[in-house]
Amino acid sequence: MRYLPRRLILVSMFGIILVGGCVSRPGSPTTAAKKDGLRFVFAHDFSTVPVGSTLKPNEIRDNTVRKLEIVAQSLTEGGAVVGGNAHEVVVELPGYLDVAAARKEFLKNEKFGIYHARNVTTALVASRTYSQAGTGTKGSETYITFTERRHPEKELSPGDAEYAKMIEGWDLILSSAEILYARPELMGEGKYIPLVTFNATGSTAVEAWSRRYSNREENVAFIIGDSVISFAPLKRGAILRDNAMLAGEFTTESVKSLTDRISASALTAHVKEIRVERMLPSDK
């Protein structure tokens, strides 16, 4: 695998700061015809809300509906929450028939975080255990690969034990709990990039970290699931806050997939499945 140049734009209250990011090829969306599919009916389940949560019942319902909506849209074109009330939510997946896969996606909580990759070499510190190597692909998305100092010939990828061990040595700057949302951002000429917006806690955390390391060119890593999706040094003098934007060449599909996964990671679907039905074209 060859290394592709990457650019990441971190947006602060002081302006746009170039740091590094992800590269893919641009693409275009497709339009699907109406098809048979699946209809899920879920019941809100407040018994799964953590003890001590400060969220009100209506906020829990809103977060649940948003999570289900994001997942439905990510599974199939036209996937959506189509109805519900204070007790139930109805989700339709036209053209999608894999019940087990849909059920897994609706209920899983995927990890997202921004990390200080303190065991990876930088321009100023070359003696660390790991080094950035290049990129690989999983579906429509790109991930970062690394090498370990004792075995530079072996490229480490998501799923490798050494890849996970490397990440265990990183410091978390902020997690999905500090994310407000992620969405595709139009950058002109039909090109989109992923934009992640932090809440007040997240903004404070990333600003504090960047002030501490502003002149040391330390590495900032973005992780979704078990994959590092962006990796770049903090620019000298940069003070970060508010938003993170991965800039470069992305397909529409990869931007949507990444932003859907990041947004969903910040939400939990507090539901239990009541039933799932086969939906025929005549139902639409």
N, C-alpha and C positions, 0 to 999 in steps of 0.2 A: 504494500500500500504506500502511496506517495503522500507527502505532506502538502496540503493545500493552504495557501495564505488565508488568514482569517482576521476579521475585524469585528470588534464589539464596541458599541457606543453606550457609555453609561451617562445618563442625563442627570445633571445636578442642578441645584438652584443657581449655579454660576455659569451654566451653559453645557455644551456637548463636549464630552471628553472621549477621545478615541483610545480604546484599550485592546481590542482583538475580537473574533467572532467566528461564524460558521459559513460554509460555502456549499451551494448546490446549484443545479441548473433551473432556470425559470420554466414554469409550466402554465397550463391553463385549465380551468375547471371544466367538468363535463356535465351534461344534463341527462339524468336518468328518466326513463319512462316509468309510468306507474306500474307497480308489480305487486304480487302477493307478498306478505311479510308477517311480522309478529306484532301482537298487541299485549303489552304487560300492564297489569293492574297491581299497584303497590299500595299498602297502607302505611301511613306515618307511624313510626314506632319510637316513642319518646323514652322507652326503657333503655335504649342504647346510648342515650346522651350521657356523657361523663358527669359524675358527681361533681358539683361545684361549678358547672358551666354557668356563665352569666347571660347566655343567649335566652331570649324570650321565645315562647312556643311559635309565634308567627315568624320570627327570624330563623328558627330551626326549619320550619316548613319552607320558607323562601330559599334557604341554602340547599335544602334537599331537592326542590324543584329545579334549581339552577344546575346542580350536579347532574341530575338525570337528563336535563336538556343538553348539557355539554356532551355527555356520553352518547346520547342518542344521535346527535349531529355527527359525532366522530365515527360512529359505526356505519352509517349509511346516509346518502343524500336524501333529504326529506325526513330523517329521523327527528322526532319532536315530542314534547309533552303536549298532549292535545286536550286534556281535560283534568278535572279533579275538584276536590273541595277540601274542607278542613281535615278530612279523614283519609282521603284516597288521592292517588295520582295515576293518570293513565298515560302511557307512553306508546307511541307507534313507531315501528321500524319497517317502512316499505322496502321490499326487495331484500330483506335480511331474514334468514331462516335458521341460524345457528343459535338455538335457545341457550345452550350451556355457555357459549362464549359471551353472549349478551348478558346473561345473569352474572357472570364473573366480572365483567366490566362495570356494570351498574353498582356492584357492592364493594369493589376493591378500593383501597386508599393508597395511591401511589406517592412515593416520597419525592419531594422537590426541595432543593436547597442551594444556597450560594455559599461556597467554602473558600477558606484560605488554604491553598495547597502547599503547606509548609515543608513537605518532604520532597518536593520537585524542584529541580535546578532552575535558577534564574540567571539573568545577565550578570548579576553581581555575586551569586553564590553557585559555584559549579560542583561542589563536593557532596551534594545530597544524593539520596538513594535512587530516585527516579528522575526520568527526563521525558519530556513530551516527544512523541515519535511521529505521529501522523494522524490519519483519519480512517474510519471504516464506515460502512453503511448498514443500517438495519431497517428494512422496508424503505420508506421514503426519507428517513432521517439519518443524519450524520452524527457520529460520535468520535471522541478523541481517543487515540491509542497512546501507550507509554512504553518505555523500556526500563528495566531494572539494571542497576550498575553492574552487577556480577554477571548478568546474561544479556548484554546489549543486542545480541542477535535475535532475541525473542520479543516480539511485539505483544504487549498485553492489551486485551480487549475485554469488554463487559462479559461476565460469566466466568472469567479466569479467577482463581483463588487469589493470585497475587494482585490483580486489579482491585479486588475488594479490600485486600489488606492495605494497599496503598491509600485508598480512600479513608480507611479507618484512622489513618494518621493525620487527617486534615481537620481543621477547626471550622465549625459551623458559624457562619456570619449571620445568616437568617434562614428560616425554613418556610414551608408553605403556610404556616400560621401567620406569617407577616406579609403575605401576598394579598392584595386586593383583587387583582384580576390579571389575565394575560390576553392579548388580542393581536391580530395582524395589524400592522401599521403601514399605510400606503406611503411609499417614499418617492412617488413620481413614476411616470411611464409604465404604470401597471405593475410595479414591483412592490412586494410586501416583505416586511421583516417582523419578527416577533418582538412585541413590546410587553414588558412585565412592570406592573405598577405596585409599589409597596404601600402598606399602611403606615401609620405614624411610628409604630414600634420598629418596623423594618427600616424605615428611612433613618431613624436615629441610630440603629445598629450599624447600617452600612456606612453612614457618615463617620461614626466613631472609629470603625475599623480603617477607613481610608485616611483619616487624620493620623492614625497611629503609624501607618505604613506608606504615607504619601510620597516619600523620597527613596523607597527601597525596592521598587519594581517587583513586589511580591505577586505571586500568581493568584488570580481569581478564577474559580471553577464553578460552573453551573451544572447541577446534576438533576436528572429526572429518571426515576426508577433506579436502575443500576448503572446508568450510562452518564459519562461526562459529555455534555452536549456543547459546551463552550469553555475555552481555557485561554487565558491571556494575562499578561502582566498589567498591573496598575500603573498608569502613566505617572511620571514624576510630577509631584505637586497637585495631583488630582484630589479633590474633595467631593465625594459622591453623595447623592441623595435622590429620593423620589422614584426614579425609573431606571430600568435597564433595557437596552434595545440591541439585539443582535443584528448587525448590518452585514450586507454582502449579497450574494446571488442565491436566492431560495426559490424552490418551486412553490406554487400556491398550496399544493398538497402538504409539503413539509412544514410550512409556516402554520397552517391550520392545525395539523396534527400536534405540533409542539405546544401551541398556545392552548389548545383544548386540554392537553394532558396537564399543563401547568395550572390552568384555572381549576380543573377538576381536583387537583391535589390539595387545593386550599379549602375544599368543601367535603363534607361527609353526608352520604345519603342515609338518614335515619329512617329506614323503611323495612318492611317485610313483604315478601311477594304473596299476593292473594291468588293470582292465576295468570296464565299466559295463554293466548289464543292465536290460532292461525288467522291471518287477515288476508282476505281475497280481494282482487282488484275491484270487484263490484262494491266492496265496503267503502271505497274511497269516494 
